[in-house]
Amino acid sequence: MGRYIVCIVWAMIFTFIIGFIGAPLTQSSYNPVTLLIVGAVFGLLFSLIIPRITAKSYKDDSAFSK
């Protein structure tokens, strides 16, 4: 459960920074609430998808590699 929370928090931080830098470059408005929601969604997707991808490349005793 902890890795999901950590991945979501870091994704929110990264999208917040990318949005802060990217908004002036694209001449769009900076909306931090939207960025944090998008970061949370991507963080959740990454935390669910990446263990399934890496489990196929390395066989161990986890539930994903069966």
PDBQT receptor file of N, H, CA, C and O in Angstrom, charges set to zero:
ATOM      1  N   MET A   1       0.820  -1.194   0.000  1.00  0.00    +0.000 N 
ATOM      2  CA  MET A   1       0.000   0.000   0.000  1.00  0.00    +0.000 C 
ATOM      3  C   MET A   1       0.862   1.255   0.000  1.00  0.00    +0.000 C 
ATOM      4  O   MET A   1       0.491   2.279  -0.575  1.00  0.00    +0.000 OA
ATOM      5  N   GLY A   2       2.013   1.163   0.651  1.00  0.00    +0.000 N 
ATOM      6  H   GLY A   2       2.314   0.332   1.118  1.00  0.00    +0.000 HD
ATOM      7  CA  GLY A   2       2.886   2.323   0.745  1.00  0.00    +0.000 C 
ATOM      8  C   GLY A   2       3.455   2.760  -0.593  1.00  0.00    +0.000 C 
ATOM      9  O   GLY A   2       3.612   3.954  -0.849  1.00  0.00    +0.000 OA
ATOM     10  N   ARG A   3       3.766   1.783  -1.452  1.00  0.00    +0.000 N 
ATOM     11  H   ARG A   3       3.638   0.813  -1.244  1.00  0.00    +0.000 HD
ATOM     12  CA  ARG A   3       4.343   2.169  -2.739  1.00  0.00    +0.000 C 
ATOM     13  C   ARG A   3       3.329   2.901  -3.616  1.00  0.00    +0.000 C 
ATOM     14  O   ARG A   3       3.712   3.742  -4.429  1.00  0.00    +0.000 OA
ATOM     15  N   TYR A   4       2.041   2.592  -3.462  1.00  0.00    +0.000 N 
ATOM     16  H   TYR A   4       1.729   1.909  -2.802  1.00  0.00    +0.000 HD
ATOM     17  CA  TYR A   4       1.020   3.302  -4.230  1.00  0.00    +0.000 C 
ATOM     18  C   TYR A   4       0.949   4.768  -3.792  1.00  0.00    +0.000 C 
ATOM     19  O   TYR A   4       0.854   5.675  -4.620  1.00  0.00    +0.000 OA
ATOM     20  N   ILE A   5       0.997   4.976  -2.493  1.00  0.00    +0.000 N 
ATOM     21  H   ILE A   5       1.074   4.240  -1.820  1.00  0.00    +0.000 HD
ATOM     22  CA  ILE A   5       0.927   6.342  -1.979  1.00  0.00    +0.000 C 
ATOM     23  C   ILE A   5       2.160   7.136  -2.390  1.00  0.00    +0.000 C 
ATOM     24  O   ILE A   5       2.048   8.288  -2.810  1.00  0.00    +0.000 OA
ATOM     25  N   VAL A   6       3.327   6.529  -2.272  1.00  0.00    +0.000 N 
ATOM     26  H   VAL A   6       3.418   5.593  -1.931  1.00  0.00    +0.000 HD
ATOM     27  CA  VAL A   6       4.564   7.216  -2.640  1.00  0.00    +0.000 C 
ATOM     28  C   VAL A   6       4.574   7.542  -4.126  1.00  0.00    +0.000 C 
ATOM     29  O   VAL A   6       4.968   8.642  -4.515  1.00  0.00    +0.000 OA
ATOM     30  N   CYS A   7       4.149   6.606  -4.955  1.00  0.00    +0.000 N 
ATOM     31  H   CYS A   7       3.830   5.712  -4.639  1.00  0.00    +0.000 HD
ATOM     32  CA  CYS A   7       4.125   6.834  -6.401  1.00  0.00    +0.000 C 
ATOM     33  C   CYS A   7       3.138   7.936  -6.760  1.00  0.00    +0.000 C 
ATOM     34  O   CYS A   7       3.431   8.762  -7.625  1.00  0.00    +0.000 OA
ATOM     35  N   ILE A   8       1.984   7.966  -6.120  1.00  0.00    +0.000 N 
ATOM     36  H   ILE A   8       1.747   7.295  -5.418  1.00  0.00    +0.000 HD
ATOM     37  CA  ILE A   8       0.993   9.008  -6.391  1.00  0.00    +0.000 C 
ATOM     38  C   ILE A   8       1.509  10.371  -5.953  1.00  0.00    +0.000 C 
ATOM     39  O   ILE A   8       1.338  11.358  -6.670  1.00  0.00    +0.000 OA
ATOM     40  N   VAL A   9       2.134  10.435  -4.791  1.00  0.00    +0.000 N 
ATOM     41  H   VAL A   9       2.273   9.634  -4.209  1.00  0.00    +0.000 HD
ATOM     42  CA  VAL A   9       2.655  11.719  -4.299  1.00  0.00    +0.000 C 
ATOM     43  C   VAL A   9       3.751  12.247  -5.210  1.00  0.00    +0.000 C 
ATOM     44  O   VAL A   9       3.757  13.432  -5.544  1.00  0.00    +0.000 OA
ATOM     45  N   TRP A  10       4.678  11.388  -5.616  1.00  0.00    +0.000 N 
ATOM     46  H   TRP A  10       4.673  10.425  -5.345  1.00  0.00    +0.000 HD
ATOM     47  CA  TRP A  10       5.749  11.844  -6.498  1.00  0.00    +0.000 C 
ATOM     48  C   TRP A  10       5.221  12.243  -7.879  1.00  0.00    +0.000 C 
ATOM     49  O   TRP A  10       5.718  13.199  -8.476  1.00  0.00    +0.000 OA
ATOM     50  N   ALA A  11       4.234  11.531  -8.383  1.00  0.00    +0.000 N 
ATOM     51  H   ALA A  11       3.830  10.755  -7.898  1.00  0.00    +0.000 HD
ATOM     52  CA  ALA A  11       3.641  11.915  -9.665  1.00  0.00    +0.000 C 
ATOM     53  C   ALA A  11       2.961  13.270  -9.559  1.00  0.00    +0.000 C 
ATOM     54  O   ALA A  11       3.020  14.068 -10.495  1.00  0.00    +0.000 OA
ATOM     55  N   MET A  12       2.312  13.540  -8.424  1.00  0.00    +0.000 N 
ATOM     56  H   MET A  12       2.264  12.892  -7.663  1.00  0.00    +0.000 HD
ATOM     57  CA  MET A  12       1.683  14.844  -8.230  1.00  0.00    +0.000 C 
ATOM     58  C   MET A  12       2.728  15.952  -8.154  1.00  0.00    +0.000 C 
ATOM     59  O   MET A  12       2.519  17.040  -8.691  1.00  0.00    +0.000 OA
ATOM     60  N   ILE A  13       3.847  15.682  -7.493  1.00  0.00    +0.000 N 
ATOM     61  H   ILE A  13       4.017  14.798  -7.057  1.00  0.00    +0.000 HD
ATOM     62  CA  ILE A  13       4.922  16.674  -7.407  1.00  0.00    +0.000 C 
ATOM     63  C   ILE A  13       5.511  16.943  -8.791  1.00  0.00    +0.000 C 
ATOM     64  O   ILE A  13       5.731  18.096  -9.162  1.00  0.00    +0.000 OA
ATOM     65  N   PHE A  14       5.765  15.878  -9.553  1.00  0.00    +0.000 N 
ATOM     66  H   PHE A  14       5.586  14.942  -9.252  1.00  0.00    +0.000 HD
ATOM     67  CA  PHE A  14       6.354  16.057 -10.881  1.00  0.00    +0.000 C 
ATOM     68  C   PHE A  14       5.413  16.795 -11.833  1.00  0.00    +0.000 C 
ATOM     69  O   PHE A  14       5.866  17.666 -12.575  1.00  0.00    +0.000 OA
ATOM     70  N   THR A  15       4.135  16.478 -11.834  1.00  0.00    +0.000 N 
ATOM     71  H   THR A  15       3.767  15.770 -11.231  1.00  0.00    +0.000 HD
ATOM     72  CA  THR A  15       3.209  17.189 -12.714  1.00  0.00    +0.000 C 
ATOM     73  C   THR A  15       3.027  18.631 -12.269  1.00  0.00    +0.000 C 
ATOM     74  O   THR A  15       2.813  19.514 -13.099  1.00  0.00    +0.000 OA
ATOM     75  N   PHE A  16       3.108  18.877 -10.970  1.00  0.00    +0.000 N 
ATOM     76  H   PHE A  16       3.282  18.160 -10.296  1.00  0.00    +0.000 HD
ATOM     77  CA  PHE A  16       3.039  20.246 -10.478  1.00  0.00    +0.000 C 
ATOM     78  C   PHE A  16       4.209  21.067 -11.007  1.00  0.00    +0.000 C 
ATOM     79  O   PHE A  16       4.023  22.204 -11.441  1.00  0.00    +0.000 OA
ATOM     80  N   ILE A  17       5.413  20.500 -10.976  1.00  0.00    +0.000 N 
ATOM     81  H   ILE A  17       5.564  19.577 -10.624  1.00  0.00    +0.000 HD
ATOM     82  CA  ILE A  17       6.608  21.199 -11.464  1.00  0.00    +0.000 C 
ATOM     83  C   ILE A  17       6.549  21.363 -12.978  1.00  0.00    +0.000 C 
ATOM     84  O   ILE A  17       6.839  22.440 -13.499  1.00  0.00    +0.000 OA
ATOM     85  N   ILE A  18       6.172  20.291 -13.690  1.00  0.00    +0.000 N 
ATOM     86  H   ILE A  18       5.936  19.416 -13.266  1.00  0.00    +0.000 HD
ATOM     87  CA  ILE A  18       6.093  20.366 -15.148  1.00  0.00    +0.000 C 
ATOM     88  C   ILE A  18       5.046  21.391 -15.587  1.00  0.00    +0.000 C 
ATOM     89  O   ILE A  18       5.270  22.135 -16.542  1.00  0.00    +0.000 OA
ATOM     90  N   GLY A  19       3.916  21.431 -14.901  1.00  0.00    +0.000 N 
ATOM     91  H   GLY A  19       3.735  20.826 -14.125  1.00  0.00    +0.000 HD
ATOM     92  CA  GLY A  19       2.892  22.417 -15.222  1.00  0.00    +0.000 C 
ATOM     93  C   GLY A  19       3.342  23.834 -14.936  1.00  0.00    +0.000 C 
ATOM     94  O   GLY A  19       3.019  24.756 -15.686  1.00  0.00    +0.000 OA
ATOM     95  N   PHE A  20       4.092  24.016 -13.851  1.00  0.00    +0.000 N 
ATOM     96  H   PHE A  20       4.355  23.267 -13.242  1.00  0.00    +0.000 HD
ATOM     97  CA  PHE A  20       4.606  25.336 -13.502  1.00  0.00    +0.000 C 
ATOM     98  C   PHE A  20       5.577  25.853 -14.562  1.00  0.00    +0.000 C 
ATOM     99  O   PHE A  20       5.570  27.038 -14.895  1.00  0.00    +0.000 OA
ATOM    100  N   ILE A  21       6.399  24.969 -15.082  1.00  0.00    +0.000 N 
ATOM    101  H   ILE A  21       6.405  24.006 -14.812  1.00  0.00    +0.000 HD
ATOM    102  CA  ILE A  21       7.352  25.358 -16.124  1.00  0.00    +0.000 C 
ATOM    103  C   ILE A  21       6.669  25.429 -17.489  1.00  0.00    +0.000 C 
ATOM    104  O   ILE A  21       6.955  26.326 -18.281  1.00  0.00    +0.000 OA
ATOM    105  N   GLY A  22       5.768  24.484 -17.765  1.00  0.00    +0.000 N 
ATOM    106  H   GLY A  22       5.536  23.754 -17.121  1.00  0.00    +0.000 HD
ATOM    107  CA  GLY A  22       5.166  24.396 -19.092  1.00  0.00    +0.000 C 
ATOM    108  C   GLY A  22       4.096  25.425 -19.378  1.00  0.00    +0.000 C 
ATOM    109  O   GLY A  22       3.886  25.772 -20.541  1.00  0.00    +0.000 OA
ATOM    110  N   ALA A  23       3.409  25.929 -18.364  1.00  0.00    +0.000 N 
ATOM    111  H   ALA A  23       3.579  25.647 -17.419  1.00  0.00    +0.000 HD
ATOM    112  CA  ALA A  23       2.321  26.887 -18.600  1.00  0.00    +0.000 C 
ATOM    113  C   ALA A  23       2.815  28.173 -19.263  1.00  0.00    +0.000 C 
ATOM    114  O   ALA A  23       2.188  28.614 -20.226  1.00  0.00    +0.000 OA
ATOM    115  N   PRO A  24       3.888  28.793 -18.811  1.00  0.00    +0.000 N 
ATOM    116  CA  PRO A  24       4.356  29.992 -19.522  1.00  0.00    +0.000 C 
ATOM    117  C   PRO A  24       4.903  29.687 -20.921  1.00  0.00    +0.000 C 
ATOM    118  O   PRO A  24       4.818  30.520 -21.823  1.00  0.00    +0.000 OA
ATOM    119  N   LEU A  25       5.462  28.494 -21.087  1.00  0.00    +0.000 N 
ATOM    120  H   LEU A  25       5.531  27.817 -20.354  1.00  0.00    +0.000 HD
ATOM    121  CA  LEU A  25       6.017  28.154 -22.397  1.00  0.00    +0.000 C 
ATOM    122  C   LEU A  25       4.923  27.947 -23.444  1.00  0.00    +0.000 C 
ATOM    123  O   LEU A  25       5.123  28.245 -24.622  1.00  0.00    +0.000 OA
ATOM    124  N   THR A  26       3.779  27.440 -23.017  1.00  0.00    +0.000 N 
ATOM    125  H   THR A  26       3.617  27.198 -22.060  1.00  0.00    +0.000 HD
ATOM    126  CA  THR A  26       2.674  27.205 -23.952  1.00  0.00    +0.000 C 
ATOM    127  C   THR A  26       1.641  28.317 -23.916  1.00  0.00    +0.000 C 
ATOM    128  O   THR A  26       0.620  28.240 -24.601  1.00  0.00    +0.000 OA
ATOM    129  N   GLN A  27       1.895  29.340 -23.132  1.00  0.00    +0.000 N 
ATOM    130  H   GLN A  27       2.724  29.402 -22.576  1.00  0.00    +0.000 HD
ATOM    131  CA  GLN A  27       1.016  30.499 -22.985  1.00  0.00    +0.000 C 
ATOM    132  C   GLN A  27      -0.390  30.085 -22.557  1.00  0.00    +0.000 C 
ATOM    133  O   GLN A  27      -1.383  30.602 -23.070  1.00  0.00    +0.000 OA
ATOM    134  N   SER A  28      -0.461  29.164 -21.628  1.00  0.00    +0.000 N 
ATOM    135  H   SER A  28       0.346  28.745 -21.211  1.00  0.00    +0.000 HD
ATOM    136  CA  SER A  28      -1.745  28.723 -21.074  1.00  0.00    +0.000 C 
ATOM    137  C   SER A  28      -1.808  29.109 -19.603  1.00  0.00    +0.000 C 
ATOM    138  O   SER A  28      -0.809  29.517 -19.010  1.00  0.00    +0.000 OA
ATOM    139  N   SER A  29      -2.978  28.976 -19.035  1.00  0.00    +0.000 N 
ATOM    140  H   SER A  29      -3.789  28.645 -19.517  1.00  0.00    +0.000 HD
ATOM    141  CA  SER A  29      -3.129  29.344 -17.628  1.00  0.00    +0.000 C 
ATOM    142  C   SER A  29      -2.597  28.224 -16.733  1.00  0.00    +0.000 C 
ATOM    143  O   SER A  29      -2.585  27.054 -17.114  1.00  0.00    +0.000 OA
ATOM    144  N   TYR A  30      -2.167  28.607 -15.554  1.00  0.00    +0.000 N 
ATOM    145  H   TYR A  30      -2.176  29.558 -15.244  1.00  0.00    +0.000 HD
ATOM    146  CA  TYR A  30      -1.604  27.668 -14.583  1.00  0.00    +0.000 C 
ATOM    147  C   TYR A  30      -2.678  27.358 -13.558  1.00  0.00    +0.000 C 
ATOM    148  O   TYR A  30      -3.070  28.223 -12.776  1.00  0.00    +0.000 OA
ATOM    149  N   ASN A  31      -3.159  26.104 -13.564  1.00  0.00    +0.000 N 
ATOM    150  H   ASN A  31      -2.841  25.401 -14.200  1.00  0.00    +0.000 HD
ATOM    151  CA  ASN A  31      -4.197  25.682 -12.637  1.00  0.00    +0.000 C 
ATOM    152  C   ASN A  31      -3.654  24.523 -11.794  1.00  0.00    +0.000 C 
ATOM    153  O   ASN A  31      -3.621  23.386 -12.263  1.00  0.00    +0.000 OA
ATOM    154  N   PRO A  32      -3.229  24.797 -10.557  1.00  0.00    +0.000 N 
ATOM    155  CA  PRO A  32      -2.592  23.749  -9.757  1.00  0.00    +0.000 C 
ATOM    156  C   PRO A  32      -3.528  22.605  -9.370  1.00  0.00    +0.000 C 
ATOM    157  O   PRO A  32      -3.074  21.471  -9.215  1.00  0.00    +0.000 OA
ATOM    158  N   VAL A  33      -4.820  22.876  -9.210  1.00  0.00    +0.000 N 
ATOM    159  H   VAL A  33      -5.189  23.797  -9.335  1.00  0.00    +0.000 HD
ATOM    160  CA  VAL A  33      -5.753  21.814  -8.823  1.00  0.00    +0.000 C 
ATOM    161  C   VAL A  33      -5.859  20.773  -9.929  1.00  0.00    +0.000 C 
ATOM    162  O   VAL A  33      -5.852  19.572  -9.657  1.00  0.00    +0.000 OA
ATOM    163  N   THR A  34      -5.954  21.222 -11.161  1.00  0.00    +0.000 N 
ATOM    164  H   THR A  34      -5.959  22.197 -11.383  1.00  0.00    +0.000 HD
ATOM    165  CA  THR A  34      -6.021  20.300 -12.295  1.00  0.00    +0.000 C 
ATOM    166  C   THR A  34      -4.736  19.489 -12.409  1.00  0.00    +0.000 C 
ATOM    167  O   THR A  34      -4.773  18.292 -12.695  1.00  0.00    +0.000 OA
ATOM    168  N   LEU A  35      -3.614  20.137 -12.187  1.00  0.00    +0.000 N 
ATOM    169  H   LEU A  35      -3.584  21.109 -11.955  1.00  0.00    +0.000 HD
ATOM    170  CA  LEU A  35      -2.328  19.431 -12.269  1.00  0.00    +0.000 C 
ATOM    171  C   LEU A  35      -2.209  18.360 -11.200  1.00  0.00    +0.000 C 
ATOM    172  O   LEU A  35      -1.691  17.276 -11.467  1.00  0.00    +0.000 OA
ATOM    173  N   LEU A  36      -2.673  18.643 -10.008  1.00  0.00    +0.000 N 
ATOM    174  H   LEU A  36      -3.094  19.524  -9.791  1.00  0.00    +0.000 HD
ATOM    175  CA  LEU A  36      -2.586  17.656  -8.937  1.00  0.00    +0.000 C 
ATOM    176  C   LEU A  36      -3.519  16.472  -9.193  1.00  0.00    +0.000 C 
ATOM    177  O   LEU A  36      -3.180  15.336  -8.861  1.00  0.00    +0.000 OA
ATOM    178  N   ILE A  37      -4.673  16.725  -9.772  1.00  0.00    +0.000 N 
ATOM    179  H   ILE A  37      -4.949  17.648 -10.041  1.00  0.00    +0.000 HD
ATOM    180  CA  ILE A  37      -5.592  15.626 -10.101  1.00  0.00    +0.000 C 
ATOM    181  C   ILE A  37      -4.999  14.747 -11.199  1.00  0.00    +0.000 C 
ATOM    182  O   ILE A  37      -5.038  13.520 -11.111  1.00  0.00    +0.000 OA
ATOM    183  N   VAL A  38      -4.452  15.383 -12.232  1.00  0.00    +0.000 N 
ATOM    184  H   VAL A  38      -4.420  16.380 -12.303  1.00  0.00    +0.000 HD
ATOM    185  CA  VAL A  38      -3.822  14.628 -13.321  1.00  0.00    +0.000 C 
ATOM    186  C   VAL A  38      -2.636  13.835 -12.795  1.00  0.00    +0.000 C 
ATOM    187  O   VAL A  38      -2.443  12.684 -13.187  1.00  0.00    +0.000 OA
ATOM    188  N   GLY A  39      -1.844  14.429 -11.919  1.00  0.00    +0.000 N 
ATOM    189  H   GLY A  39      -2.001  15.363 -11.601  1.00  0.00    +0.000 HD
ATOM    190  CA  GLY A  39      -0.716  13.724 -11.322  1.00  0.00    +0.000 C 
ATOM    191  C   GLY A  39      -1.147  12.528 -10.494  1.00  0.00    +0.000 C 
ATOM    192  O   GLY A  39      -0.494  11.485 -10.520  1.00  0.00    +0.000 OA
ATOM    193  N   ALA A  40      -2.247  12.671  -9.756  1.00  0.00    +0.000 N 
ATOM    194  H   ALA A  40      -2.778  13.518  -9.735  1.00  0.00    +0.000 HD
ATOM    195  CA  ALA A  40      -2.745  11.556  -8.951  1.00  0.00    +0.000 C 
ATOM    196  C   ALA A  40      -3.220  10.408  -9.831  1.00  0.00    +0.000 C 
ATOM    197  O   ALA A  40      -2.995   9.241  -9.510  1.00  0.00    +0.000 OA
ATOM    198  N   VAL A  41      -3.880  10.740 -10.945  1.00  0.00    +0.000 N 
ATOM    199  H   VAL A  41      -4.063  11.688 -11.205  1.00  0.00    +0.000 HD
ATOM    200  CA  VAL A  41      -4.369   9.702 -11.858  1.00  0.00    +0.000 C 
ATOM    201  C   VAL A  41      -3.197   8.967 -12.499  1.00  0.00    +0.000 C 
ATOM    202  O   VAL A  41      -3.184   7.736 -12.539  1.00  0.00    +0.000 OA
ATOM    203  N   PHE A  42      -2.215   9.713 -13.001  1.00  0.00    +0.000 N 
ATOM    204  H   PHE A  42      -2.226  10.713 -12.968  1.00  0.00    +0.000 HD
ATOM    205  CA  PHE A  42      -1.055   9.072 -13.620  1.00  0.00    +0.000 C 
ATOM    206  C   PHE A  42      -0.243   8.280 -12.602  1.00  0.00    +0.000 C 
ATOM    207  O   PHE A  42       0.262   7.204 -12.922  1.00  0.00    +0.000 OA
ATOM    208  N   GLY A  43      -0.111   8.789 -11.396  1.00  0.00    +0.000 N 
ATOM    209  H   GLY A  43      -0.521   9.663 -11.136  1.00  0.00    +0.000 HD
ATOM    210  CA  GLY A  43       0.607   8.059 -10.356  1.00  0.00    +0.000 C 
ATOM    211  C   GLY A  43      -0.062   6.746 -10.016  1.00  0.00    +0.000 C 
ATOM    212  O   GLY A  43       0.611   5.734  -9.816  1.00  0.00    +0.000 OA
ATOM    213  N   LEU A  44      -1.380   6.755  -9.949  1.00  0.00    +0.000 N 
ATOM    214  H   LEU A  44      -1.927   7.577 -10.111  1.00  0.00    +0.000 HD
ATOM    215  CA  LEU A  44      -2.109   5.519  -9.677  1.00  0.00    +0.000 C 
ATOM    216  C   LEU A  44      -1.947   4.529 -10.827  1.00  0.00    +0.000 C 
ATOM    217  O   LEU A  44      -1.738   3.339 -10.595  1.00  0.00    +0.000 OA
ATOM    218  N   LEU A  45      -2.041   5.009 -12.050  1.00  0.00    +0.000 N 
ATOM    219  H   LEU A  45      -2.211   5.977 -12.238  1.00  0.00    +0.000 HD
ATOM    220  CA  LEU A  45      -1.864   4.127 -13.210  1.00  0.00    +0.000 C 
ATOM    221  C   LEU A  45      -0.452   3.533 -13.238  1.00  0.00    +0.000 C 
ATOM    222  O   LEU A  45      -0.285   2.334 -13.463  1.00  0.00    +0.000 OA
ATOM    223  N   PHE A  46       0.554   4.368 -13.010  1.00  0.00    +0.000 N 
ATOM    224  H   PHE A  46       0.418   5.342 -12.827  1.00  0.00    +0.000 HD
ATOM    225  CA  PHE A  46       1.926   3.866 -13.024  1.00  0.00    +0.000 C 
ATOM    226  C   PHE A  46       2.159   2.864 -11.911  1.00  0.00    +0.000 C 
ATOM    227  O   PHE A  46       2.829   1.853 -12.123  1.00  0.00    +0.000 OA
ATOM    228  N   SER A  47       1.618   3.125 -10.723  1.00  0.00    +0.000 N 
ATOM    229  H   SER A  47       1.074   3.946 -10.551  1.00  0.00    +0.000 HD
ATOM    230  CA  SER A  47       1.854   2.203  -9.615  1.00  0.00    +0.000 C 
ATOM    231  C   SER A  47       1.132   0.874  -9.816  1.00  0.00    +0.000 C 
ATOM    232  O   SER A  47       1.522  -0.131  -9.223  1.00  0.00    +0.000 OA
ATOM    233  N   LEU A  48       0.100   0.852 -10.631  1.00  0.00    +0.000 N 
ATOM    234  H   LEU A  48      -0.217   1.669 -11.113  1.00  0.00    +0.000 HD
ATOM    235  CA  LEU A  48      -0.591  -0.401 -10.921  1.00  0.00    +0.000 C 
ATOM    236  C   LEU A  48       0.024  -1.151 -12.107  1.00  0.00    +0.000 C 
ATOM    237  O   LEU A  48       0.010  -2.382 -12.130  1.00  0.00    +0.000 OA
ATOM    238  N   ILE A  49       0.558  -0.431 -13.080  1.00  0.00    +0.000 N 
ATOM    239  H   ILE A  49       0.569   0.569 -13.061  1.00  0.00    +0.000 HD
ATOM    240  CA  ILE A  49       1.043  -1.044 -14.315  1.00  0.00    +0.000 C 
ATOM    241  C   ILE A  49       2.489  -1.530 -14.184  1.00  0.00    +0.000 C 
ATOM    242  O   ILE A  49       2.806  -2.620 -14.662  1.00  0.00    +0.000 OA
ATOM    243  N   ILE A  50       3.358  -0.767 -13.560  1.00  0.00    +0.000 N 
ATOM    244  H   ILE A  50       3.100   0.118 -13.171  1.00  0.00    +0.000 HD
ATOM    245  CA  ILE A  50       4.782  -1.085 -13.544  1.00  0.00    +0.000 C 
ATOM    246  C   ILE A  50       5.093  -2.420 -12.860  1.00  0.00    +0.000 C 
ATOM    247  O   ILE A  50       5.934  -3.155 -13.377  1.00  0.00    +0.000 OA
ATOM    248  N   PRO A  51       4.470  -2.781 -11.730  1.00  0.00    +0.000 N 
ATOM    249  CA  PRO A  51       4.775  -4.107 -11.158  1.00  0.00    +0.000 C 
ATOM    250  C   PRO A  51       4.383  -5.258 -12.095  1.00  0.00    +0.000 C 
ATOM    251  O   PRO A  51       5.039  -6.299 -12.095  1.00  0.00    +0.000 OA
ATOM    252  N   ARG A  52       3.354  -5.086 -12.867  1.00  0.00    +0.000 N 
ATOM    253  H   ARG A  52       2.821  -4.240 -12.866  1.00  0.00    +0.000 HD
ATOM    254  CA  ARG A  52       2.961  -6.138 -13.808  1.00  0.00    +0.000 C 
ATOM    255  C   ARG A  52       3.963  -6.262 -14.958  1.00  0.00    +0.000 C 
ATOM    256  O   ARG A  52       4.216  -7.365 -15.443  1.00  0.00    +0.000 OA
ATOM    257  N   ILE A  53       4.524  -5.156 -15.389  1.00  0.00    +0.000 N 
ATOM    258  H   ILE A  53       4.319  -4.260 -14.995  1.00  0.00    +0.000 HD
ATOM    259  CA  ILE A  53       5.512  -5.192 -16.466  1.00  0.00    +0.000 C 
ATOM    260  C   ILE A  53       6.814  -5.821 -15.970  1.00  0.00    +0.000 C 
ATOM    261  O   ILE A  53       7.383  -6.675 -16.649  1.00  0.00    +0.000 OA
ATOM    262  N   THR A  54       7.282  -5.416 -14.814  1.00  0.00    +0.000 N 
ATOM    263  H   THR A  54       6.819  -4.722 -14.262  1.00  0.00    +0.000 HD
ATOM    264  CA  THR A  54       8.558  -5.929 -14.318  1.00  0.00    +0.000 C 
ATOM    265  C   THR A  54       8.452  -7.367 -13.826  1.00  0.00    +0.000 C 
ATOM    266  O   THR A  54       9.463  -8.068 -13.789  1.00  0.00    +0.000 OA
ATOM    267  N   ALA A  55       7.282  -7.824 -13.453  1.00  0.00    +0.000 N 
ATOM    268  H   ALA A  55       6.460  -7.255 -13.483  1.00  0.00    +0.000 HD
ATOM    269  CA  ALA A  55       7.132  -9.199 -12.980  1.00  0.00    +0.000 C 
ATOM    270  C   ALA A  55       7.364 -10.202 -14.097  1.00  0.00    +0.000 C 
ATOM    271  O   ALA A  55       7.772 -11.333 -13.830  1.00  0.00    +0.000 OA
ATOM    272  N   LYS A  56       7.117  -9.822 -15.321  1.00  0.00    +0.000 N 
ATOM    273  H   LYS A  56       6.785  -8.904 -15.538  1.00  0.00    +0.000 HD
ATOM    274  CA  LYS A  56       7.330 -10.734 -16.443  1.00  0.00    +0.000 C 
ATOM    275  C   LYS A  56       8.808 -10.854 -16.796  1.00  0.00    +0.000 C 
ATOM    276  O   LYS A  56       9.215 -11.841 -17.408  1.00  0.00    +0.000 OA
ATOM    277  N   SER A  57       9.613  -9.869 -16.421  1.00  0.00    +0.000 N 
ATOM    278  H   SER A  57       9.282  -9.067 -15.924  1.00  0.00    +0.000 HD
ATOM    279  CA  SER A  57      11.027  -9.926 -16.751  1.00  0.00    +0.000 C 
ATOM    280  C   SER A  57      11.861 -10.601 -15.660  1.00  0.00    +0.000 C 
ATOM    281  O   SER A  57      12.997 -11.003 -15.915  1.00  0.00    +0.000 OA
ATOM    282  N   TYR A  58      11.320 -10.727 -14.467  1.00  0.00    +0.000 N 
ATOM    283  H   TYR A  58      10.398 -10.400 -14.260  1.00  0.00    +0.000 HD
ATOM    284  CA  TYR A  58      12.062 -11.332 -13.358  1.00  0.00    +0.000 C 
ATOM    285  C   TYR A  58      11.109 -12.228 -12.582  1.00  0.00    +0.000 C 
ATOM    286  O   TYR A  58      10.084 -11.770 -12.077  1.00  0.00    +0.000 OA
ATOM    287  N   LYS A  59      11.449 -13.495 -12.493  1.00  0.00    +0.000 N 
ATOM    288  H   LYS A  59      12.282 -13.867 -12.903  1.00  0.00    +0.000 HD
ATOM    289  CA  LYS A  59      10.599 -14.442 -11.782  1.00  0.00    +0.000 C 
ATOM    290  C   LYS A  59      10.970 -14.472 -10.302  1.00  0.00    +0.000 C 
ATOM    291  O   LYS A  59      12.113 -14.749  -9.939  1.00  0.00    +0.000 OA
ATOM    292  N   ASP A  60       9.991 -14.184  -9.461  1.00  0.00    +0.000 N 
ATOM    293  H   ASP A  60       9.062 -13.959  -9.756  1.00  0.00    +0.000 HD
ATOM    294  CA  ASP A  60      10.193 -14.296  -8.030  1.00  0.00    +0.000 C 
ATOM    295  C   ASP A  60       8.925 -14.868  -7.398  1.00  0.00    +0.000 C 
ATOM    296  O   ASP A  60       8.066 -15.393  -8.107  1.00  0.00    +0.000 OA
ATOM    297  N   ASP A  61       8.803 -14.777  -6.122  1.00  0.00    +0.000 N 
ATOM    298  H   ASP A  61       9.501 -14.351  -5.546  1.00  0.00    +0.000 HD
ATOM    299  CA  ASP A  61       7.669 -15.365  -5.418  1.00  0.00    +0.000 C 
ATOM    300  C   ASP A  61       6.518 -14.395  -5.192  1.00  0.00    +0.000 C 
ATOM    301  O   ASP A  61       5.645 -14.655  -4.363  1.00  0.00    +0.000 OA
ATOM    302  N   SER A  62       6.503 -13.283  -5.916  1.00  0.00    +0.000 N 
ATOM    303  H   SER A  62       7.212 -13.071  -6.589  1.00  0.00    +0.000 HD
ATOM    304  CA  SER A  62       5.422 -12.320  -5.714  1.00  0.00    +0.000 C 
ATOM    305  C   SER A  62       4.159 -12.769  -6.424  1.00  0.00    +0.000 C 
ATOM    306  O   SER A  62       4.180 -13.688  -7.243  1.00  0.00    +0.000 OA
ATOM    307  N   ALA A  63       3.072 -12.113  -6.102  1.00  0.00    +0.000 N 
ATOM    308  H   ALA A  63       3.054 -11.367  -5.436  1.00  0.00    +0.000 HD
ATOM    309  CA  ALA A  63       1.784 -12.486  -6.693  1.00  0.00    +0.000 C 
ATOM    310  C   ALA A  63       1.716 -12.105  -8.175  1.00  0.00    +0.000 C 
ATOM    311  O   ALA A  63       0.927 -12.682  -8.923  1.00  0.00    +0.000 OA
ATOM    312  N   PHE A  64       2.529 -11.147  -8.600  1.00  0.00    +0.000 N 
ATOM    313  H   PHE A  64       3.170 -10.679  -7.992  1.00  0.00    +0.000 HD
ATOM    314  CA  PHE A  64       2.460 -10.670  -9.981  1.00  0.00    +0.000 C 
ATOM    315  C   PHE A  64       3.177 -11.602 -10.949  1.00  0.00    +0.000 C 
ATOM    316  O   PHE A  64       2.862 -11.592 -12.139  1.00  0.00    +0.000 OA
ATOM    317  N   SER A  65       4.119 -12.397 -10.490  1.00  0.00    +0.000 N 
ATOM    318  H   SER A  65       4.375 -12.404  -9.523  1.00  0.00    +0.000 HD
ATOM    319  CA  SER A  65       4.911 -13.223 -11.415  1.00  0.00    +0.000 C 
ATOM    320  C   SER A  65       4.331 -14.613 -11.614  1.00  0.00    +0.000 C 
ATOM    321  O   SER A  65       4.993 -15.461 -12.212  1.00  0.00    +0.000 OA
ATOM    322  N   LYS A  66       3.145 -14.876 -11.148  1.00  0.00    +0.000 N 
ATOM    323  H   LYS A  66       2.607 -14.188 -10.663  1.00  0.00    +0.000 HD
ATOM    324  CA  LYS A  66       2.538 -16.199 -11.317  1.00  0.00    +0.000 C 
ATOM    325  C   LYS A  66       1.703 -16.277 -12.569  1.00  0.00    +0.000 C 
ATOM    326  O   LYS A  66       1.122 -17.322 -12.859  1.00  0.00    +0.000 OA
TER     327      LYS A  66
